Amino acid sequence: MVADGFEEGEYFTTITWGQGDKNYDETHQVTKTYKFDTQDKLDAFLWGVNAGVGWSDYEVKEVSGEG
């Protein structure tokens, strides 16, 4: 199944930045969708996001592609 606005062969993730930070409320959260042309690029991006745990709070809303 391909999400609205995306084509077959495109990979994406939607992340809300700012989750859990005591200094921010919902009005300071930013939701952004990142699009990649390969599964490897998506995986590398998500690896980098996960490596940043501790200095950046976030919540992954959805991820396309292969698990």
GUKOLBA-389202 format. One record per atom (N, C-alpha, C): residue in one letter; x, y, z. Coordinates in steps of 0.05 Angstrom, whole numbers, padded with zeros to 5 digits, always signed. Layout:
N
aXYZ
...
//
This chain:
67
m+00017-00024+00000
m+00000+00000+00000
m+00018+00025+00000
v+00012+00044-00017
v+00027+00069-00019
v+00011+00091-00006
a+00024+00106+00011
a+00010+00128+00026
a+00004+00151+00007
d-00016+00167+00014
d-00024+00190-00003
d+00000+00209-00007
g+00004+00217-00031
g+00026+00235-00038
g+00053+00222-00043
f+00054+00196-00042
f+00079+00181-00047
f+00075+00162-00069
e+00096+00155-00083
e+00095+00136-00105
e+00108+00110-00098
e+00102+00089-00113
e+00115+00064-00109
e+00145+00067-00110
g+00160+00055-00092
g+00189+00058-00092
g+00200+00081-00075
e+00182+00097-00064
e+00191+00118-00046
e+00187+00109-00017
y+00204+00117+00000
y+00203+00109+00028
y+00202+00134+00045
f+00187+00132+00067
f+00184+00156+00084
f+00181+00149+00113
t+00185+00169+00130
t+00179+00167+00158
t+00168+00194+00167
t+00149+00194+00185
t+00138+00219+00196
t+00146+00219+00226
i+00159+00241+00234
i+00169+00243+00262
i+00158+00269+00274
t+00149+00268+00299
t+00143+00291+00314
t+00166+00297+00333
w+00179+00319+00329
w+00202+00327+00345
w+00192+00343+00369
g+00204+00339+00392
g+00198+00354+00416
g+00181+00339+00436
q+00176+00313+00431
q+00161+00297+00450
q+00175+00294+00476
g+00161+00297+00498
g+00172+00291+00525
g+00190+00313+00537
d+00196+00334+00522
d+00213+00355+00533
d+00197+00372+00552
k+00206+00374+00577
k+00191+00389+00597
k+00189+00419+00591
n+00206+00429+00573
n+00205+00457+00567
n+00186+00464+00544
y+00175+00443+00531
y+00158+00447+00508
y+00130+00435+00513
d+00110+00448+00503
d+00084+00437+00503
d+00077+00430+00474
e+00053+00421+00469
e+00046+00412+00442
e+00049+00434+00421
t+00046+00459+00429
t+00048+00481+00409
t+00077+00484+00399
h+00096+00473+00413
h+00124+00475+00404
h+00134+00450+00390
q+00117+00430+00386
q+00125+00406+00372
q+00123+00411+00342
v+00141+00398+00328
v+00142+00400+00299
v+00140+00372+00287
t+00120+00368+00269
t+00117+00342+00255
t+00126+00346+00227
k+00144+00328+00218
k+00156+00330+00192
k+00158+00302+00180
t+00152+00301+00153
t+00155+00276+00138
t+00180+00278+00121
y+00197+00257+00123
y+00222+00255+00108
y+00218+00234+00087
k+00226+00240+00062
k+00223+00221+00040
k+00250+00212+00029
f+00253+00186+00023
f+00278+00175+00013
f+00272+00158-00011
d+00293+00155-00029
d+00288+00140-00053
d+00297+00110-00050
t+00309+00103-00027
t+00316+00075-00022
t+00311+00068+00007
q+00307+00042+00011
q+00303+00032+00038
q+00329+00036+00055
d+00352+00033+00043
d+00377+00037+00057
d+00380+00065+00068
k+00372+00085+00052
k+00374+00113+00061
k+00354+00118+00084
l+00330+00107+00082
l+00311+00109+00104
l+00323+00097+00130
d+00334+00072+00127
d+00345+00058+00150
d+00368+00074+00162
a+00385+00086+00146
a+00408+00101+00156
a+00398+00126+00171
f+00378+00139+00160
f+00366+00163+00173
f+00355+00155+00201
l+00339+00133+00201
l+00328+00125+00227
l+00349+00116+00247
w+00371+00104+00237
w+00393+00097+00255
w+00404+00123+00267
g+00408+00143+00251
g+00418+00169+00262
g+00399+00181+00282
v+00373+00180+00276
v+00354+00191+00295
v+00356+00176+00322
n+00357+00149+00320
n+00359+00133+00345
n+00385+00138+00360
a+00407+00144+00345
a+00432+00149+00358
a+00431+00176+00373
g+00413+00193+00366
g+00410+00219+00379
g+00394+00219+00404
v+00384+00195+00413
v+00368+00194+00437
v+00384+00205+00460
g+00372+00222+00476
g+00385+00234+00498
g+00388+00264+00494
w+00394+00273+00470
w+00395+00301+00465
w+00372+00311+00448
s+00356+00293+00438
s+00334+00301+00421
s+00310+00283+00427
d+00288+00294+00435
d+00263+00278+00440
d+00246+00278+00415
y+00235+00255+00409
y+00219+00252+00385
y+00200+00228+00388
e+00181+00227+00370
e+00162+00204+00368
e+00159+00198+00338
v+00165+00173+00330
v+00161+00165+00303
v+00131+00158+00299
k+00118+00172+00281
k+00090+00168+00276
k+00084+00146+00257
e+00100+00144+00235
e+00096+00122+00215
e+00121+00119+00199
v+00125+00095+00189
v+00148+00088+00172
v+00138+00071+00150
s+00147+00076+00126
s+00140+00059+00103
s+00163+00039+00098
g+00159+00023+00078
g+00180+00005+00070
g+00180-00022+00084
e+00202-00035+00082
e+00204-00062+00093
e+00214-00060+00122
g+00203-00077+00139
g+00210-00076+00168
g+00236-00088+00172
//
